[in-house]
């Protein structure tokens, strides 16, 4: 990390190479061939899989003292931080337990706690995670070398200022994280909101019949990749549009669902299209409104998912799908109901987009606060 911004640091701050303020400790993996290393162990062995939250209280695997002694793993005392330098590059967590670490992690222990606040170091690594990721190298798994970590330069203010910044960031992040949790809850509940709306609409429908009496599903058509030519007509696979072709097989409006691979996703298309053989499409709406028919199938998507075979590749038998009991409205009301549900979908999608935008804003706010903090502007 270059010192090009050194001249803009506040008075009393200075740039320090990480290796001059922390002890950097590597890790390792005890031999998997020796089962005794992993049997009845009481030492937490932390890997990137355990770094799902900022604070690490436990690990998925525990090892014995002998495993630590006879491997390159090292124990990092609780209260210090670990960073990912290979798998999960850029992640940082604080250990709330004494823990050994694997070779993808590095433990950071302040050399002088009277000069370096560990939580200041933690937030600083949060602020440079993208920078670390951008310097990863490797054909398959990106990583950074030890020397890169050692020579990172940290803007270090006096301890009292570090503690003031940590306190301010703690308070701000607590409020932001509460807001993020609320937004995430909203996003998680949106699919249930949609499903409830469909159920509410169709449970009041006056006619009870089988799906096969309402519409006819048919398997899609083969079209090998070598025969596909770019065009304007969508090719539908099991999970939606996968490409475009110069020809079509079915005139719009159409309804498509997955037949093989991905089951239960329902799609509506107004234009002409080509359903591939991994899909089923509605060949005959039997004089029912296409958009309304789409929502009838959408309301049964969970049931359709459960009908897939238990083969290696999930498959839906259209004959079995035709036996699904449904409730429908009179033909004269179907168009209005279809348009009503379409508008409901748009409203729900708008709600999801608004919540997603809020989530992104809150995450950006955290980055902005970190940026200000380590420029001495917070």
N, C-alpha and C positions, 0 to 999 in steps of 0.2 A: 504494500500500500504506500504509494508515494507521499512525500511530505510537502507537496505543492501548496497545501493550505496552511502550512505552519505559521505563516505571517498573520493569519486572521484569527488565531486562537486568542482567547481573552488573557489578560495578564494573570500570571501565576500558573497557567496551563503549560504543558510541554508534551512533545511527541516522544513516545518511548516504544522501542521494539518490544514485542510481546515477551520474548525470551528474557528480557531484563527485569520484568515485573512478575512473571509467573514461572513456576516449574511445569514443564509440559511432559506428561507421562503417557506412554503408549500402552497398548493392551495386546491380548492374544487369545487364541482359542485352545484350550486343553484338548488333547487328542480325543477325537470322537470314538476311536477304537477302544479306549479304556473306559468302560462303562462305570467303573468305580469312581471316576472323577465327578460324575453327575448323579451319583446315588447317595441319598441322605446328606447332601451338602447343605450347608447353612450360610454360605457366602453368596450374595446376589451377584449374578454375572450379567451385566447389562450390555445389550446390543441396541442397534438402532430401532429394533422392534419395540423396545421399552420406552422409546422417546416420543410417545404420542402426545404427551402433555409437558408443560414447562417443568413440573416437579416430578421426580421419580421416587416413588415410595416402595416399589417392588420390581422384581424382574420375572420373566417367564421361566428362566432356568437358574438353578442354584448349583454351585460347585463346592468341592471340599478344599480344605487348606492344602492338601497334597497336590490338588490340581493346580492351584496357584503357584505353589513352589516349583512344580515340575513343568511349568509352561511359561510363556512370555507375558501372561496376563498379570496385571498389577491391581492392587486395591487402592481406590481413590476414597479418601475420608469423606464422610457426609458433610454437606455444607459447601462443597466445591462444585464446579461445573464440568460437564463433559460436552465435547463437540464432535460432530460426525465429519470425518475427513475423506470418507469414501462413499459407502452406501448411505443414502440420506444426506448427502453433502450439504453443509450449511446449517443443519439442525443444531440446537444447543439446549441443554437441560441442566437443571440444578439437582444434585443428588441429595435426597433427604435420608439416605441410608449409606453406610459404608458399602462400597460395591466394587467388584472387579469388572474390567471392561474388555471387550474384544478388540481385534486389530483394526477395526473400522473407526474406532473412537480414540480421542485423546482426552486425558484428564488435565484440567488446569488448576493449579494450586498457587495462590499468591505467595511470593517470596517474602513479602513484608506486609502483614495485614494492617500495619499502622500507616501504610501509604496506598494500599490498594483494597478497595471495597469489592467483595466478590460479586455482589448484585449489580454493581456498576459494570463490571466485566461481562456479566450475563447479558445485560441490556445492550452493551456495545456489540457483542456478537450477534444479537438479534438484528442490530442495525446494519451489519455488513454481510448478512447471510447471502443476499443476491450477489454481492461482490465475490464472495468465496465460490459460489456456484459457477460464476462466469469464468473462473480460472481453473475449473476442473478439467482434467485431461484423462484420456482412456478410450479405447475402442468401444467397450460395452458399458462398463460402470465408470462414471466420472469420479475422479478423486484429486486431492492435492497432496503434495509431499510435505514432509515435516519441516523442511527449510522454509517453505512458503508460510507456514503457520508461525514459525519462530520470528520471521522478519516482518510480520504484520505490525504496523505502527498504530498505537492507540493514543488518542488525545487524552492526557491524564491531568486532571485538575487536582488541587489539594484534597485530602481525604474529606474534609468537612463539606466541600462542594460536591464531591462524589455522592456523599450521603444525602445531601439536599436533593440532588437530581433523582436519586433512587426513590426517595420518599415521594417526590412529585410524580414520577413515572408510575410508581405503584398505585397511587390514588387515581391517576388518569386511566390507567389500564384496567383497574377494577371496574370503573364506571363503563368503559368501552366494552369490556368483556361481558358485562351484564346485558348491555344493549345487543351485542352480537348473539348471545344465547337466545334472547327473545326473538330476534329476526330469524335465526336458524329454526326455532320452534315453529314460527309462522310458515316457513318454507316446507318444513316436514309435514305440516298439517294440511297444506294445499291439496295434495292428491286425495286425502280423505274428504276434504270439502267437496271436491269434484265428484267423487264416488257417491257421497251422500246425496248430492243434488240429483244425480241420475236415478238413484234408488227411489227417491221421493217422487220423482216425476212418473216413473213407470209402475210403482206399486198401486197407483190410483187408476191405471189403465183398465178399461172394462172387459177386454177380451183376453182369454187365456188359451194359447195354442202352443204348438211346437215350432221351433225355429225353422224346421224344414217345410212347414206349411206357410211360412211367412216369406222365405227367400230360399234360393238354391245356391249353395257354394260349389265352386269347381276348382280343380287344381290348375295352377298356372302353366305356362308354356316354357319348354327348354329354349335356351338361347346361349350357347357356349360363348365365352369371351372372344374367341377368335372370329366369331361371326358378327360381333357387335360393331356397329358403325355410328359415330357421333351424330346425334340429331336432337330434336326438340321433345321427343316423347319419353316420359319417365319410365325407367325399369324398376319395378317393385320387387324387392326380396322379402324375406320374412320380417325384416325390421324397418321397412320403409324404402324410400328411393335410394338406389345404389349407383345408378348411372342413367344416361340418356341414350336413346337409339333413334335411328332415322325412320323406323316403322313402329306401328302399334298393333296390338291384337284386340283390344277392347275399347269401345267408345265410352267416353265419360257421360254422365257422372258415374263414378265407380267406388266400390268399397273393397278393401283388401285386408287380409289378416295373415299372420304367419302360419305356414304349414309344417316347416321343418327347420329346426335350429332355434328360432326364437318364436315362442308361442304366446298369444294373447294380446299382441299389439295390433290395434285397429287403425286403418288409414282411410281417409276420404280424398278423392281426387275428382276435380271437375273436368279436366281435360282428358283426351284419349291417352291410353297408357298400355304398357306391356307388363302383365303380371308373370313373374318367373315361376319356375316349378317348385320353388321353396315357399310359395305363397298359395293361398286360396283367395279367390275373388268371387263376388256375387255375380253369377251368370244371369240369374233371373230374379228381379225384385218382386215378381208376382203382383204388379200394379201398386206396390207400396212406394212411398216417397224415398228416394235414395239417401238424402241427408238424414231423414228420420231413421232409416234402416241402419245407417252408420251408428247412430246413438243407441239403437237397440242392441247392437253387437258390443258397443263400448260398455253398456251397462252390465254385460255378461262376460267381460274380459277376464275377471278373476276366475270365474268358473271354467272358461275356455283354457286358461293356463293349467288348471288342475286336471284337465282331460288329456294332456300330452302323455305320450307313452313313456315308459321308464327305460327306453333304449339309450345308448350312448348319446345319440342325437335326438332330442325331444321332437316328437312328431304328432300332428293333430289329424285324426281321422274325421273327414268331413261328414261321414255317415253318423258318427257318434255326435258330432256337433249339431246335426239336424234334429237330434232328439232332445235338445235343451228346451225346457219349458220356458215360455216367455209370456209377458203381458203386453198387449199393444192397444193403441187407440184406433178409432175409426179413421178410415182413409182421408176423410174430409178435414180432419184435424191434424194430420201428420205434418204437413208443410209448416204450419204455424208453430207446432211444438219443436220441430227440427230447427227452425230459425231462432226460437227462444233459447234452445240449448246451445246453439252456436254462439249467440250473444253472451250466454253465461260462460262459455269456454273462453271467449275473448276477455271478459271481465276477470276471470280467474288468472289467465295468462298475464294480464296487466298487473294484477296484484303480485304475482310471482316476480315479474320484472322489477316492480318497485321495491320489493323486499331484497332482491338480488343487488339492486343498485345501492340500497342502504348498507348491505353487507360489505360491498366493495368500498363504499365511502368510509365506513368504520375501520376497515383494514388499512386503508390509505391514511386515515387519521393517525393510527398507531405509528406508521412509518414516518409520517411528518413530525410527530412528537420526538421520535428517536433521532431523526435528522437534526432537529433543533437542539436537542439535548447535547449532542456530541460536537456541536459547533459553538456551545456556550451561549445559546440564545433562548434557553428555557428558564 
